[in-house]
Amino acid sequence: PPFCIAPRPWLYGETLIGGQLSVLAAAGGTGKSALVMAEAVAMASGRSLLGTRVFQPLRVWLLALEEPEQEIARRGPSR
C-alpha cells in the first residue's frame, strides 16, 4: 500500500510508548507512588514483576513531584 502506519513502539505492556509522555493521575492514597516505583524496577530490570510485558531492560528516570525525598527513602531499600 502507498501509505503505511508504523506500529507503536511499546516499551512497557500497552501502557508506555517510546517518544510519548505518559501521566498517571488518581486520588491521593491510592497507591500511585508504589505502582510507579514497582513499574520502574520492572522496566530497569527487564522483568515482568507485575504481569506486564517488558520488551527489554530500559533506562528509567523516576521523577516524584508529590513525595518529599525522605518519604521516598522510607519506601526504598536501606542504604
mmCIF file of the N, C-alpha and C atoms, coordinates in Angstrom:
data_MODEL
# 
_entry.id   MODEL 
# 
loop_
_atom_site.group_PDB 
_atom_site.id 
_atom_site.type_symbol 
_atom_site.label_atom_id 
_atom_site.label_alt_id 
_atom_site.label_comp_id 
_atom_site.label_asym_id 
_atom_site.label_entity_id 
_atom_site.label_seq_id 
_atom_site.pdbx_PDB_ins_code 
_atom_site.Cartn_x 
_atom_site.Cartn_y 
_atom_site.Cartn_z 
_atom_site.occupancy 
_atom_site.B_iso_or_equiv 
_atom_site.pdbx_formal_charge 
_atom_site.auth_seq_id 
_atom_site.auth_comp_id 
_atom_site.auth_asym_id 
_atom_site.auth_atom_id 
_atom_site.pdbx_PDB_model_num 
ATOM 1   N N  . PRO A 1 1  ? 0.825  -1.206 0.000  1.00 0.00 ? 1  PRO A N  1 
ATOM 2   C CA . PRO A 1 1  ? 0.000  0.000  0.000  1.00 0.00 ? 1  PRO A CA 1 
ATOM 3   C C  . PRO A 1 1  ? 0.861  1.257  0.000  1.00 0.00 ? 1  PRO A C  1 
ATOM 4   N N  . PRO A 1 2  ? 0.385  2.319  -0.572 1.00 0.00 ? 2  PRO A N  1 
ATOM 5   C CA . PRO A 1 2  ? 1.187  3.551  -0.663 1.00 0.00 ? 2  PRO A CA 1 
ATOM 6   C C  . PRO A 1 2  ? 1.371  4.245  0.676  1.00 0.00 ? 2  PRO A C  1 
ATOM 7   N N  . PHE A 1 3  ? 0.473  4.008  1.632  1.00 0.00 ? 3  PHE A N  1 
ATOM 8   C CA . PHE A 1 3  ? 0.566  4.683  2.928  1.00 0.00 ? 3  PHE A CA 1 
ATOM 9   C C  . PHE A 1 3  ? 0.549  3.637  4.034  1.00 0.00 ? 3  PHE A C  1 
ATOM 10  N N  . CYS A 1 4  ? 1.667  3.511  4.751  1.00 0.00 ? 4  CYS A N  1 
ATOM 11  C CA . CYS A 1 4  ? 1.763  2.534  5.839  1.00 0.00 ? 4  CYS A CA 1 
ATOM 12  C C  . CYS A 1 4  ? 2.011  3.266  7.153  1.00 0.00 ? 4  CYS A C  1 
ATOM 13  N N  . ILE A 1 5  ? 1.304  2.854  8.173  1.00 0.00 ? 5  ILE A N  1 
ATOM 14  C CA . ILE A 1 5  ? 1.494  3.429  9.505  1.00 0.00 ? 5  ILE A CA 1 
ATOM 15  C C  . ILE A 1 5  ? 2.331  2.452  10.316 1.00 0.00 ? 5  ILE A C  1 
ATOM 16  N N  . ALA A 1 6  ? 3.444  2.934  10.840 1.00 0.00 ? 6  ALA A N  1 
ATOM 17  C CA . ALA A 1 6  ? 4.335  2.090  11.640 1.00 0.00 ? 6  ALA A CA 1 
ATOM 18  C C  . ALA A 1 6  ? 3.643  1.698  12.949 1.00 0.00 ? 6  ALA A C  1 
ATOM 19  N N  . PRO A 1 7  ? 3.932  0.508  13.454 1.00 0.00 ? 7  PRO A N  1 
ATOM 20  C CA . PRO A 1 7  ? 3.340  0.119  14.741 1.00 0.00 ? 7  PRO A CA 1 
ATOM 21  C C  . PRO A 1 7  ? 3.879  0.992  15.877 1.00 0.00 ? 7  PRO A C  1 
ATOM 22  N N  . ARG A 1 8  ? 3.122  1.061  16.944 1.00 0.00 ? 8  ARG A N  1 
ATOM 23  C CA . ARG A 1 8  ? 3.556  1.843  18.108 1.00 0.00 ? 8  ARG A CA 1 
ATOM 24  C C  . ARG A 1 8  ? 4.797  1.199  18.734 1.00 0.00 ? 8  ARG A C  1 
ATOM 25  N N  . PRO A 1 9  ? 5.765  1.998  19.171 1.00 0.00 ? 9  PRO A N  1 
ATOM 26  C CA . PRO A 1 9  ? 6.963  1.444  19.826 1.00 0.00 ? 9  PRO A CA 1 
ATOM 27  C C  . PRO A 1 9  ? 6.720  1.224  21.324 1.00 0.00 ? 9  PRO A C  1 
ATOM 28  N N  . TRP A 1 10 ? 5.976  0.182  21.668 1.00 0.00 ? 10 TRP A N  1 
ATOM 29  C CA . TRP A 1 10 ? 5.649  -0.095 23.071 1.00 0.00 ? 10 TRP A CA 1 
ATOM 30  C C  . TRP A 1 10 ? 6.912  -0.372 23.875 1.00 0.00 ? 10 TRP A C  1 
ATOM 31  N N  . LEU A 1 11 ? 6.967  0.155  25.084 1.00 0.00 ? 11 LEU A N  1 
ATOM 32  C CA . LEU A 1 11 ? 8.096  -0.067 25.992 1.00 0.00 ? 11 LEU A CA 1 
ATOM 33  C C  . LEU A 1 11 ? 7.702  -0.947 27.169 1.00 0.00 ? 11 LEU A C  1 
ATOM 34  N N  . TYR A 1 12 ? 6.481  -0.749 27.663 1.00 0.00 ? 12 TYR A N  1 
ATOM 35  C CA . TYR A 1 12 ? 6.019  -1.456 28.852 1.00 0.00 ? 12 TYR A CA 1 
ATOM 36  C C  . TYR A 1 12 ? 4.562  -1.837 28.635 1.00 0.00 ? 12 TYR A C  1 
ATOM 37  N N  . GLY A 1 13 ? 4.330  -3.114 28.326 1.00 0.00 ? 13 GLY A N  1 
ATOM 38  C CA . GLY A 1 13 ? 2.969  -3.569 28.041 1.00 0.00 ? 13 GLY A CA 1 
ATOM 39  C C  . GLY A 1 13 ? 2.344  -2.712 26.960 1.00 0.00 ? 13 GLY A C  1 
ATOM 40  N N  . GLU A 1 14 ? 1.094  -2.371 27.148 1.00 0.00 ? 14 GLU A N  1 
ATOM 41  C CA . GLU A 1 14 ? 0.424  -1.418 26.260 1.00 0.00 ? 14 GLU A CA 1 
ATOM 42  C C  . GLU A 1 14 ? 0.097  -0.167 27.063 1.00 0.00 ? 14 GLU A C  1 
ATOM 43  N N  . THR A 1 15 ? 1.077  0.224  27.898 1.00 0.00 ? 15 THR A N  1 
ATOM 44  C CA . THR A 1 15 ? 0.920  1.379  28.775 1.00 0.00 ? 15 THR A CA 1 
ATOM 45  C C  . THR A 1 15 ? 1.835  2.529  28.369 1.00 0.00 ? 15 THR A C  1 
ATOM 46  N N  . LEU A 1 16 ? 3.105  2.226  28.097 1.00 0.00 ? 16 LEU A N  1 
ATOM 47  C CA . LEU A 1 16 ? 4.084  3.268  27.788 1.00 0.00 ? 16 LEU A CA 1 
ATOM 48  C C  . LEU A 1 16 ? 4.620  3.102  26.376 1.00 0.00 ? 16 LEU A C  1 
ATOM 49  N N  . ILE A 1 17 ? 4.601  4.194  25.635 1.00 0.00 ? 17 ILE A N  1 
ATOM 50  C CA . ILE A 1 17 ? 5.056  4.213  24.247 1.00 0.00 ? 17 ILE A CA 1 
ATOM 51  C C  . ILE A 1 17 ? 6.303  5.087  24.155 1.00 0.00 ? 17 ILE A C  1 
ATOM 52  N N  . GLY A 1 18 ? 7.328  4.608  23.454 1.00 0.00 ? 18 GLY A N  1 
ATOM 53  C CA . GLY A 1 18 ? 8.538  5.390  23.256 1.00 0.00 ? 18 GLY A CA 1 
ATOM 54  C C  . GLY A 1 18 ? 8.244  6.706  22.563 1.00 0.00 ? 18 GLY A C  1 
ATOM 55  N N  . GLY A 1 19 ? 8.849  7.770  23.038 1.00 0.00 ? 19 GLY A N  1 
ATOM 56  C CA . GLY A 1 19 ? 8.695  9.082  22.421 1.00 0.00 ? 19 GLY A CA 1 
ATOM 57  C C  . GLY A 1 19 ? 7.421  9.816  22.829 1.00 0.00 ? 19 GLY A C  1 
ATOM 58  N N  . GLN A 1 20 ? 6.674  9.273  23.779 1.00 0.00 ? 20 GLN A N  1 
ATOM 59  C CA . GLN A 1 20 ? 5.429  9.890  24.219 1.00 0.00 ? 20 GLN A CA 1 
ATOM 60  C C  . GLN A 1 20 ? 5.496  10.178 25.717 1.00 0.00 ? 20 GLN A C  1 
ATOM 61  N N  . LEU A 1 21 ? 4.754  11.148 26.169 1.00 0.00 ? 21 LEU A N  1 
ATOM 62  C CA . LEU A 1 21 ? 4.658  11.475 27.581 1.00 0.00 ? 21 LEU A CA 1 
ATOM 63  C C  . LEU A 1 21 ? 3.451  10.753 28.162 1.00 0.00 ? 21 LEU A C  1 
ATOM 64  N N  . SER A 1 22 ? 3.639  10.085 29.291 1.00 0.00 ? 22 SER A N  1 
ATOM 65  C CA . SER A 1 22 ? 2.543  9.403  29.972 1.00 0.00 ? 22 SER A CA 1 
ATOM 66  C C  . SER A 1 22 ? 2.388  9.984  31.367 1.00 0.00 ? 22 SER A C  1 
ATOM 67  N N  . VAL A 1 23 ? 1.142  10.062 31.824 1.00 0.00 ? 23 VAL A N  1 
ATOM 68  C CA . VAL A 1 23 ? 0.847  10.615 33.137 1.00 0.00 ? 23 VAL A CA 1 
ATOM 69  C C  . VAL A 1 23 ? -0.084 9.654  33.866 1.00 0.00 ? 23 VAL A C  1 
ATOM 70  N N  . LEU A 1 24 ? 0.183  9.420  35.133 1.00 0.00 ? 24 LEU A N  1 
ATOM 71  C CA . LEU A 1 24 ? -0.682 8.619  35.988 1.00 0.00 ? 24 LEU A CA 1 
ATOM 72  C C  . LEU A 1 24 ? -1.316 9.561  36.988 1.00 0.00 ? 24 LEU A C  1 
ATOM 73  N N  . ALA A 1 25 ? -2.645 9.619  37.015 1.00 0.00 ? 25 ALA A N  1 
ATOM 74  C CA . ALA A 1 25 ? -3.348 10.514 37.929 1.00 0.00 ? 25 ALA A CA 1 
ATOM 75  C C  . ALA A 1 25 ? -4.461 9.744  38.626 1.00 0.00 ? 25 ALA A C  1 
ATOM 76  N N  . ALA A 1 26 ? -4.593 9.969  39.922 1.00 0.00 ? 26 ALA A N  1 
ATOM 77  C CA . ALA A 1 26 ? -5.664 9.371  40.718 1.00 0.00 ? 26 ALA A CA 1 
ATOM 78  C C  . ALA A 1 26 ? -5.709 10.104 42.051 1.00 0.00 ? 26 ALA A C  1 
ATOM 79  N N  . ALA A 1 27 ? -6.721 9.808  42.835 1.00 0.00 ? 27 ALA A N  1 
ATOM 80  C CA . ALA A 1 27 ? -6.861 10.433 44.149 1.00 0.00 ? 27 ALA A CA 1 
ATOM 81  C C  . ALA A 1 27 ? -5.683 10.040 45.048 1.00 0.00 ? 27 ALA A C  1 
ATOM 82  N N  . GLY A 1 28 ? -5.424 10.862 46.049 1.00 0.00 ? 28 GLY A N  1 
ATOM 83  C CA . GLY A 1 28 ? -4.344 10.581 46.991 1.00 0.00 ? 28 GLY A CA 1 
ATOM 84  C C  . GLY A 1 28 ? -4.582 9.297  47.769 1.00 0.00 ? 28 GLY A C  1 
ATOM 85  N N  . GLY A 1 29 ? -3.495 8.626  48.111 1.00 0.00 ? 29 GLY A N  1 
ATOM 86  C CA . GLY A 1 29 ? -3.585 7.422  48.921 1.00 0.00 ? 29 GLY A CA 1 
ATOM 87  C C  . GLY A 1 29 ? -4.059 6.184  48.194 1.00 0.00 ? 29 GLY A C  1 
ATOM 88  N N  . THR A 1 30 ? -4.008 6.195  46.864 1.00 0.00 ? 30 THR A N  1 
ATOM 89  C CA . THR A 1 30 ? -4.491 5.043  46.094 1.00 0.00 ? 30 THR A CA 1 
ATOM 90  C C  . THR A 1 30 ? -3.369 4.133  45.612 1.00 0.00 ? 30 THR A C  1 
ATOM 91  N N  . GLY A 1 31 ? -2.116 4.459  45.926 1.00 0.00 ? 31 GLY A N  1 
ATOM 92  C CA . GLY A 1 31 ? -1.002 3.596  45.564 1.00 0.00 ? 31 GLY A CA 1 
ATOM 93  C C  . GLY A 1 31 ? -0.261 3.973  44.300 1.00 0.00 ? 31 GLY A C  1 
ATOM 94  N N  . LYS A 1 32 ? -0.436 5.203  43.834 1.00 0.00 ? 32 LYS A N  1 
ATOM 95  C CA . LYS A 1 32 ? 0.251  5.636  42.612 1.00 0.00 ? 32 LYS A CA 1 
ATOM 96  C C  . LYS A 1 32 ? 1.764  5.538  42.753 1.00 0.00 ? 32 LYS A C  1 
ATOM 97  N N  . SER A 1 33 ? 2.294  6.046  43.847 1.00 0.00 ? 33 SER A N  1 
ATOM 98  C CA . SER A 1 33 ? 3.753  6.050  44.026 1.00 0.00 ? 33 SER A CA 1 
ATOM 99  C C  . SER A 1 33 ? 4.302  4.632  44.079 1.00 0.00 ? 33 SER A C  1 
ATOM 100 N N  . ALA A 1 34 ? 3.640  3.748  44.815 1.00 0.00 ? 34 ALA A N  1 
ATOM 101 C CA . ALA A 1 34 ? 4.092  2.357  44.915 1.00 0.00 ? 34 ALA A CA 1 
ATOM 102 C C  . ALA A 1 34 ? 4.031  1.673  43.553 1.00 0.00 ? 34 ALA A C  1 
ATOM 103 N N  . LEU A 1 35 ? 2.975  1.913  42.792 1.00 0.00 ? 35 LEU A N  1 
ATOM 104 C CA . LEU A 1 35 ? 2.845  1.319  41.460 1.00 0.00 ? 35 LEU A CA 1 
ATOM 105 C C  . LEU A 1 35 ? 3.951  1.799  40.535 1.00 0.00 ? 35 LEU A C  1 
ATOM 106 N N  . VAL A 1 36 ? 4.189  3.101  40.518 1.00 0.00 ? 36 VAL A N  1 
ATOM 107 C CA . VAL A 1 36 ? 5.208  3.664  39.627 1.00 0.00 ? 36 VAL A CA 1 
ATOM 108 C C  . VAL A 1 36 ? 6.599  3.160  40.000 1.00 0.00 ? 36 VAL A C  1 
ATOM 109 N N  . MET A 1 37 ? 6.882  3.037  41.295 1.00 0.00 ? 37 MET A N  1 
ATOM 110 C CA . MET A 1 37 ? 8.194  2.520  41.708 1.00 0.00 ? 37 MET A CA 1 
ATOM 111 C C  . MET A 1 37 ? 8.361  1.064  41.280 1.00 0.00 ? 37 MET A C  1 
ATOM 112 N N  . ALA A 1 38 ? 7.330  0.254  41.437 1.00 0.00 ? 38 ALA A N  1 
ATOM 113 C CA . ALA A 1 38 ? 7.400  -1.152 41.013 1.00 0.00 ? 38 ALA A CA 1 
ATOM 114 C C  . ALA A 1 38 ? 7.553  -1.251 39.500 1.00 0.00 ? 38 ALA A C  1 
ATOM 115 N N  . GLU A 1 39 ? 6.838  -0.412 38.766 1.00 0.00 ? 39 GLU A N  1 
ATOM 116 C CA . GLU A 1 39 ? 6.969  -0.412 37.302 1.00 0.00 ? 39 GLU A CA 1 
ATOM 117 C C  . GLU A 1 39 ? 8.366  0.017  36.883 1.00 0.00 ? 39 GLU A C  1 
ATOM 118 N N  . ALA A 1 40 ? 8.942  0.992  37.571 1.00 0.00 ? 40 ALA A N  1 
ATOM 119 C CA . ALA A 1 40 ? 10.295 1.451  37.249 1.00 0.00 ? 40 ALA A CA 1 
ATOM 120 C C  . ALA A 1 40 ? 11.308 0.332  37.458 1.00 0.00 ? 40 ALA A C  1 
ATOM 121 N N  . VAL A 1 41 ? 11.172 -0.419 38.546 1.00 0.00 ? 41 VAL A N  1 
ATOM 122 C CA . VAL A 1 41 ? 12.079 -1.543 38.805 1.00 0.00 ? 41 VAL A CA 1 
ATOM 123 C C  . VAL A 1 41 ? 11.900 -2.614 37.730 1.00 0.00 ? 41 VAL A C  1 
ATOM 124 N N  . ALA A 1 42 ? 10.648 -2.890 37.355 1.00 0.00 ? 42 ALA A N  1 
ATOM 125 C CA . ALA A 1 42 ? 10.382 -3.880 36.311 1.00 0.00 ? 42 ALA A CA 1 
ATOM 126 C C  . ALA A 1 42 ? 11.036 -3.467 34.997 1.00 0.00 ? 42 ALA A C  1 
ATOM 127 N N  . MET A 1 43 ? 10.860 -2.210 34.620 1.00 0.00 ? 43 MET A N  1 
ATOM 128 C CA . MET A 1 43 ? 11.433 -1.742 33.353 1.00 0.00 ? 43 MET A CA 1 
ATOM 129 C C  . MET A 1 43 ? 12.957 -1.738 33.393 1.00 0.00 ? 43 MET A C  1 
ATOM 130 N N  . ALA A 1 44 ? 13.540 -1.307 34.506 1.00 0.00 ? 44 ALA A N  1 
ATOM 131 C CA . ALA A 1 44 ? 15.002 -1.264 34.612 1.00 0.00 ? 44 ALA A CA 1 
ATOM 132 C C  . ALA A 1 44 ? 15.602 -2.666 34.603 1.00 0.00 ? 44 ALA A C  1 
ATOM 133 N N  . SER A 1 45 ? 14.913 -3.619 35.219 1.00 0.00 ? 45 SER A N  1 
ATOM 134 C CA . SER A 1 45 ? 15.427 -4.993 35.275 1.00 0.00 ? 45 SER A CA 1 
ATOM 135 C C  . SER A 1 45 ? 15.073 -5.813 34.046 1.00 0.00 ? 45 SER A C  1 
ATOM 136 N N  . GLY A 1 46 ? 14.078 -5.347 33.289 1.00 0.00 ? 46 GLY A N  1 
ATOM 137 C CA . GLY A 1 46 ? 13.622 -6.110 32.121 1.00 0.00 ? 46 GLY A CA 1 
ATOM 138 C C  . GLY A 1 46 ? 12.776 -7.307 32.500 1.00 0.00 ? 46 GLY A C  1 
ATOM 139 N N  . ARG A 1 47 ? 12.275 -7.336 33.732 1.00 0.00 ? 47 ARG A N  1 
ATOM 140 C CA . ARG A 1 47 ? 11.485 -8.478 34.233 1.00 0.00 ? 47 ARG A CA 1 
ATOM 141 C C  . ARG A 1 47 ? 10.030 -8.075 34.416 1.00 0.00 ? 47 ARG A C  1 
ATOM 142 N N  . SER A 1 48 ? 9.139  -8.986 34.129 1.00 0.00 ? 48 SER A N  1 
ATOM 143 C CA . SER A 1 48 ? 7.712  -8.753 34.280 1.00 0.00 ? 48 SER A CA 1 
ATOM 144 C C  . SER A 1 48 ? 7.312  -8.981 35.733 1.00 0.00 ? 48 SER A C  1 
ATOM 145 N N  . LEU A 1 49 ? 7.513  -8.002 36.587 1.00 0.00 ? 49 LEU A N  1 
ATOM 146 C CA . LEU A 1 49 ? 7.249  -8.147 38.013 1.00 0.00 ? 49 LEU A CA 1 
ATOM 147 C C  . LEU A 1 49 ? 5.769  -8.037 38.352 1.00 0.00 ? 49 LEU A C  1 
ATOM 148 N N  . LEU A 1 50 ? 5.007  -7.321 37.543 1.00 0.00 ? 50 LEU A N  1 
ATOM 149 C CA . LEU A 1 50 ? 3.593  -7.090 37.814 1.00 0.00 ? 50 LEU A CA 1 
ATOM 150 C C  . LEU A 1 50 ? 2.688  -7.737 36.769 1.00 0.00 ? 50 LEU A C  1 
ATOM 151 N N  . GLY A 1 51 ? 3.245  -8.628 35.964 1.00 0.00 ? 51 GLY A N  1 
ATOM 152 C CA . GLY A 1 51 ? 2.454  -9.282 34.932 1.00 0.00 ? 51 GLY A CA 1 
ATOM 153 C C  . GLY A 1 51 ? 2.349  -8.502 33.630 1.00 0.00 ? 51 GLY A C  1 
ATOM 154 N N  . THR A 1 52 ? 3.038  -7.379 33.547 1.00 0.00 ? 52 THR A N  1 
ATOM 155 C CA . THR A 1 52 ? 3.036  -6.565 32.330 1.00 0.00 ? 52 THR A CA 1 
ATOM 156 C C  . THR A 1 52 ? 4.301  -6.856 31.543 1.00 0.00 ? 52 THR A C  1 
ATOM 157 N N  . ARG A 1 53 ? 4.161  -7.029 30.239 1.00 0.00 ? 53 ARG A N  1 
ATOM 158 C CA . ARG A 1 53 ? 5.310  -7.371 29.398 1.00 0.00 ? 53 ARG A CA 1 
ATOM 159 C C  . ARG A 1 53 ? 6.324  -6.234 29.369 1.00 0.00 ? 53 ARG A C  1 
ATOM 160 N N  . VAL A 1 54 ? 7.584  -6.594 29.610 1.00 0.00 ? 54 VAL A N  1 
ATOM 161 C CA . VAL A 1 54 ? 8.704  -5.660 29.483 1.00 0.00 ? 54 VAL A CA 1 
ATOM 162 C C  . VAL A 1 54 ? 9.473  -6.121 28.250 1.00 0.00 ? 54 VAL A C  1 
ATOM 163 N N  . PHE A 1 55 ? 9.532  -5.307 27.229 1.00 0.00 ? 55 PHE A N  1 
ATOM 164 C CA . PHE A 1 55 ? 10.114 -5.714 25.956 1.00 0.00 ? 55 PHE A CA 1 
ATOM 165 C C  . PHE A 1 55 ? 11.633 -5.854 26.027 1.00 0.00 ? 55 PHE A C  1 
ATOM 166 N N  . GLN A 1 56 ? 12.274 -5.007 26.841 1.00 0.00 ? 56 GLN A N  1 
ATOM 167 C CA . GLN A 1 56 ? 13.724 -5.070 27.034 1.00 0.00 ? 56 GLN A CA 1 
ATOM 168 C C  . GLN A 1 56 ? 14.057 -4.221 28.256 1.00 0.00 ? 56 GLN A C  1 
ATOM 169 N N  . PRO A 1 57 ? 15.192 -4.468 28.901 1.00 0.00 ? 57 PRO A N  1 
ATOM 170 C CA . PRO A 1 57 ? 15.575 -3.584 30.019 1.00 0.00 ? 57 PRO A CA 1 
ATOM 171 C C  . PRO A 1 57 ? 15.726 -2.151 29.511 1.00 0.00 ? 57 PRO A C  1 
ATOM 172 N N  . LEU A 1 58 ? 15.269 -1.208 30.314 1.00 0.00 ? 58 LEU A N  1 
ATOM 173 C CA . LEU A 1 58 ? 15.272 0.195  29.911 1.00 0.00 ? 58 LEU A CA 1 
ATOM 174 C C  . LEU A 1 58 ? 16.001 1.054  30.939 1.00 0.00 ? 58 LEU A C  1 
ATOM 175 N N  . ARG A 1 59 ? 16.509 2.179  30.499 1.00 0.00 ? 59 ARG A N  1 
ATOM 176 C CA . ARG A 1 59 ? 16.998 3.190  31.425 1.00 0.00 ? 59 ARG A CA 1 
ATOM 177 C C  . ARG A 1 59 ? 15.762 3.907  31.957 1.00 0.00 ? 59 ARG A C  1 
ATOM 178 N N  . VAL A 1 60 ? 15.685 4.074  33.264 1.00 0.00 ? 60 VAL A N  1 
ATOM 179 C CA . VAL A 1 60 ? 14.482 4.631  33.884 1.00 0.00 ? 60 VAL A CA 1 
ATOM 180 C C  . VAL A 1 60 ? 14.850 5.861  34.699 1.00 0.00 ? 60 VAL A C  1 
ATOM 181 N N  . TRP A 1 61 ? 14.047 6.871  34.561 1.00 0.00 ? 61 TRP A N  1 
ATOM 182 C CA . TRP A 1 61 ? 14.191 8.076  35.364 1.00 0.00 ? 61 TRP A CA 1 
ATOM 183 C C  . TRP A 1 61 ? 12.873 8.283  36.080 1.00 0.00 ? 61 TRP A C  1 
ATOM 184 N N  . LEU A 1 62 ? 12.870 8.157  37.390 1.00 0.00 ? 62 LEU A N  1 
ATOM 185 C CA . LEU A 1 62 ? 11.664 8.323  38.191 1.00 0.00 ? 62 LEU A CA 1 
ATOM 186 C C  . LEU A 1 62 ? 11.664 9.726  38.767 1.00 0.00 ? 62 LEU A C  1 
ATOM 187 N N  . LEU A 1 63 ? 10.684 10.515 38.380 1.00 0.00 ? 63 LEU A N  1 
ATOM 188 C CA . LEU A 1 63 ? 10.554 11.885 38.849 1.00 0.00 ? 63 LEU A CA 1 
ATOM 189 C C  . LEU A 1 63 ? 9.326  11.949 39.740 1.00 0.00 ? 63 LEU A C  1 
ATOM 190 N N  . ALA A 1 64 ? 9.521  12.080 41.045 1.00 0.00 ? 64 ALA A N  1 
ATOM 191 C CA . ALA A 1 64 ? 8.419  12.127 42.006 1.00 0.00 ? 64 ALA A CA 1 
ATOM 192 C C  . ALA A 1 64 ? 8.209  13.574 42.442 1.00 0.00 ? 64 ALA A C  1 
ATOM 193 N N  . LEU A 1 65 ? 7.084  14.127 42.090 1.00 0.00 ? 65 LEU A N  1 
ATOM 194 C CA . LEU A 1 65 ? 6.811  15.523 42.419 1.00 0.00 ? 65 LEU A CA 1 
ATOM 195 C C  . LEU A 1 65 ? 5.911  15.672 43.635 1.00 0.00 ? 65 LEU A C  1 
ATOM 196 N N  . GLU A 1 66 ? 5.290  14.596 44.086 1.00 0.00 ? 66 GLU A N  1 
ATOM 197 C CA . GLU A 1 66 ? 4.381  14.674 45.225 1.00 0.00 ? 66 GLU A CA 1 
ATOM 198 C C  . GLU A 1 66 ? 5.066  14.419 46.551 1.00 0.00 ? 66 GLU A C  1 
ATOM 199 N N  . GLU A 1 67 ? 5.960  13.451 46.571 1.00 0.00 ? 67 GLU A N  1 
ATOM 200 C CA . GLU A 1 67 ? 6.537  12.974 47.815 1.00 0.00 ? 67 GLU A CA 1 
ATOM 201 C C  . GLU A 1 67 ? 7.840  13.711 48.140 1.00 0.00 ? 67 GLU A C  1 
ATOM 202 N N  . PRO A 1 68 ? 8.051  14.042 49.417 1.00 0.00 ? 68 PRO A N  1 
ATOM 203 C CA . PRO A 1 68 ? 9.357  14.584 49.796 1.00 0.00 ? 68 PRO A CA 1 
ATOM 204 C C  . PRO A 1 68 ? 10.407 13.471 49.731 1.00 0.00 ? 68 PRO A C  1 
ATOM 205 N N  . GLU A 1 69 ? 11.649 13.843 49.581 1.00 0.00 ? 69 GLU A N  1 
ATOM 206 C CA . GLU A 1 69 ? 12.740 12.866 49.449 1.00 0.00 ? 69 GLU A CA 1 
ATOM 207 C C  . GLU A 1 69 ? 12.782 11.883 50.617 1.00 0.00 ? 69 GLU A C  1 
ATOM 208 N N  . GLN A 1 70 ? 12.494 12.363 51.822 1.00 0.00 ? 70 GLN A N  1 
ATOM 209 C CA . GLN A 1 70 ? 12.515 11.489 52.998 1.00 0.00 ? 70 GLN A CA 1 
ATOM 210 C C  . GLN A 1 70 ? 11.477 10.365 52.875 1.00 0.00 ? 70 GLN A C  1 
ATOM 211 N N  . GLU A 1 71 ? 10.301 10.641 52.339 1.00 0.00 ? 71 GLU A N  1 
ATOM 212 C CA . GLU A 1 71 ? 9.263  9.613  52.182 1.00 0.00 ? 71 GLU A CA 1 
ATOM 213 C C  . GLU A 1 71 ? 9.674  8.591  51.132 1.00 0.00 ? 71 GLU A C  1 
ATOM 214 N N  . ILE A 1 72 ? 10.287 9.032  50.051 1.00 0.00 ? 72 ILE A N  1 
ATOM 215 C CA . ILE A 1 72 ? 10.759 8.112  49.022 1.00 0.00 ? 72 ILE A CA 1 
ATOM 216 C C  . ILE A 1 72 ? 11.839 7.212  49.595 1.00 0.00 ? 72 ILE A C  1 
ATOM 217 N N  . ALA A 1 73 ? 12.734 7.765  50.415 1.00 0.00 ? 73 ALA A N  1 
ATOM 218 C CA . ALA A 1 73 ? 13.792 6.974  51.037 1.00 0.00 ? 73 ALA A CA 1 
ATOM 219 C C  . ALA A 1 73 ? 13.213 5.921  51.966 1.00 0.00 ? 73 ALA A C  1 
ATOM 220 N N  . ARG A 1 74 ? 12.123 6.229  52.656 1.00 0.00 ? 74 ARG A N  1 
ATOM 221 C CA . ARG A 1 74 ? 11.480 5.253  53.545 1.00 0.00 ? 74 ARG A CA 1 
ATOM 222 C C  . ARG A 1 74 ? 11.004 4.029  52.770 1.00 0.00 ? 74 ARG A C  1 
ATOM 223 N N  . ARG A 1 75 ? 10.559 4.224  51.565 1.00 0.00 ? 75 ARG A N  1 
ATOM 224 C CA . ARG A 1 75 ? 9.995  3.136  50.759 1.00 0.00 ? 75 ARG A CA 1 
ATOM 225 C C  . ARG A 1 75 ? 11.043 2.337  50.010 1.00 0.00 ? 75 ARG A C  1 
ATOM 226 N N  . GLY A 1 76 ? 12.222 2.912  49.834 1.00 0.00 ? 76 GLY A N  1 
ATOM 227 C CA . GLY A 1 76 ? 13.274 2.236  49.068 1.00 0.00 ? 76 GLY A CA 1 
ATOM 228 C C  . GLY A 1 76 ? 14.107 1.344  49.953 1.00 0.00 ? 76 GLY A C  1 
ATOM 229 N N  . PRO A 1 77 ? 15.076 0.662  49.334 1.00 0.00 ? 77 PRO A N  1 
ATOM 230 C CA . PRO A 1 77 ? 15.962 -0.204 50.103 1.00 0.00 ? 77 PRO A CA 1 
ATOM 231 C C  . PRO A 1 77 ? 16.845 0.625  51.042 1.00 0.00 ? 77 PRO A C  1 
ATOM 232 N N  . SER A 1 78 ? 17.170 0.054  52.180 1.00 0.00 ? 78 SER A N  1 
ATOM 233 C CA . SER A 1 78 ? 18.044 0.769  53.123 1.00 0.00 ? 78 SER A CA 1 
ATOM 234 C C  . SER A 1 78 ? 19.449 0.836  52.558 1.00 0.00 ? 78 SER A C  1 
ATOM 235 N N  . ARG A 1 79 ? 20.131 1.925  52.842 1.00 0.00 ? 79 ARG A N  1 
ATOM 236 C CA . ARG A 1 79 ? 21.477 2.123  52.297 1.00 0.00 ? 79 ARG A CA 1 
ATOM 237 C C  . ARG A 1 79 ? 22.506 1.870  53.332 1.00 0.00 ? 79 ARG A C  1 
# 
